[in-house]
Amino acid sequence: MTEDERNAKAPFDRELQAHLGQQLRRLFNETAAQPIPDRFAALLERLDRAAPAPPLPAESLTRPQEAF
Amino acid sequence: MSETQPDPGFKSALLAEISQLRFFALSLSGQHDRADDLVQETLIKAWAAQHRFTPGSSLRAWLFTIMRNTFYSDYRKSRREAPDRDGESAARLFVNPEQNGHLDLDDLKAALAKLPEDQRVAVLLVGASGVSYEEAAQICGCALGTIKSRVNRARQKLMQHLAIESVAEFGGEFLAIGASDSAPGEAA
């Protein structure tokens, strides 16, 4: 590609990049706009009532240094 | 025992991150049913590990790290055990069977599905979820430069794809040129 061709292409690239940025944010907003299933609030309620935090699975307890 | 009591604010802090968690789960798994299971598992692990969270650091980045580790340790394993048809799950990326999304995002979704997984996750973290490059590197367990290069490569490919789609709206000439690139007999 010659320099002239690159210069001619640059505004199009900038526009396209801005368009891509908007589309990615809209994709996020599309998901964020969906109602949150009740199961998550219910789960956190159960976890909260069961405080202190439930014991980790045996596998995790034997390897405490390996987070998660 | 007071230090073992859960922080009363932790539950509401987790609730406030659920939309973000669902989106990142989709970025990883590409499927809504799997994504919500992944969110649930992440919440359970985060609750159990809350004493390891450093107050003042990014809860979102911490949760995303747990989610990503969970996905790669558990979900990828089961995916290998039950492989689906080539590209079938990628084709369903972000497509919720119960709700129709914006039609004009279909091109983006199709382009995202074609990206290598590490590039897709990187560009969605930075471009859609809005986490910093530094946090994305932490979440993905790689160097800052690696994340930047993944995001750049993903962005270039997505822009190419979107450029082709926008040209296609104006006419078929570019598509004809594109078609001549493929080897004779390659097209089915």
Chai-1 contact restraints between the chains, C-beta under 6 A:
chainA,res_idxA,chainB,res_idxB,connection_type,confidence,min_distance_angstrom,max_distance_angstrom,comment,restraint_id
A,L16,B,M159,contact,1.0,0.0,6.0,A-B,restraint_1
A,L16,B,A163,contact,1.0,0.0,6.0,A-B,restraint_2
A,L20,B,L158,contact,1.0,0.0,6.0,A-B,restraint_3
A,L20,B,M159,contact,1.0,0.0,6.0,A-B,restraint_4
A,Q23,B,L108,contact,1.0,0.0,6.0,A-B,restraint_5
A,L24,B,G127,contact,1.0,0.0,6.0,A-B,restraint_6
A,L24,B,A128,contact,1.0,0.0,6.0,A-B,restraint_7
A,L27,B,L105,contact,1.0,0.0,6.0,A-B,restraint_8
A,L27,B,A128,contact,1.0,0.0,6.0,A-B,restraint_9
A,F28,B,F23,contact,1.0,0.0,6.0,A-B,restraint_10
A,F28,B,A128,contact,1.0,0.0,6.0,A-B,restraint_11
A,E30,B,G101,contact,1.0,0.0,6.0,A-B,restraint_12
A,T31,B,R22,contact,1.0,0.0,6.0,A-B,restraint_13
A,T31,B,F23,contact,1.0,0.0,6.0,A-B,restraint_14
A,A32,B,S19,contact,1.0,0.0,6.0,A-B,restraint_15
A,I36,B,I18,contact,1.0,0.0,6.0,A-B,restraint_16
A,F40,B,I18,contact,1.0,0.0,6.0,A-B,restraint_17
A,L43,B,L43,contact,1.0,0.0,6.0,A-B,restraint_18
A,L44,B,K11,contact,1.0,0.0,6.0,A-B,restraint_19
A,L44,B,L14,contact,1.0,0.0,6.0,A-B,restraint_20
A,L47,B,W47,contact,1.0,0.0,6.0,A-B,restraint_21
A,D48,B,K11,contact,1.0,0.0,6.0,A-B,restraint_22
A,A51,B,P6,contact,1.0,0.0,6.0,A-B,restraint_23
A,P52,B,T4,contact,1.0,0.0,6.0,A-B,restraint_24
A,A53,B,W47,contact,1.0,0.0,6.0,A-B,restraint_25
A,A53,B,A48,contact,1.0,0.0,6.0,A-B,restraint_26
A,P54,B,A48,contact,1.0,0.0,6.0,A-B,restraint_27
A,L56,B,A48,contact,1.0,0.0,6.0,A-B,restraint_28
A,F68,B,K45,contact,1.0,0.0,6.0,A-B,restraint_29
A,F68,B,I66,contact,1.0,0.0,6.0,A-B,restraint_30
A,F68,B,N69,contact,1.0,0.0,6.0,A-B,restraint_31
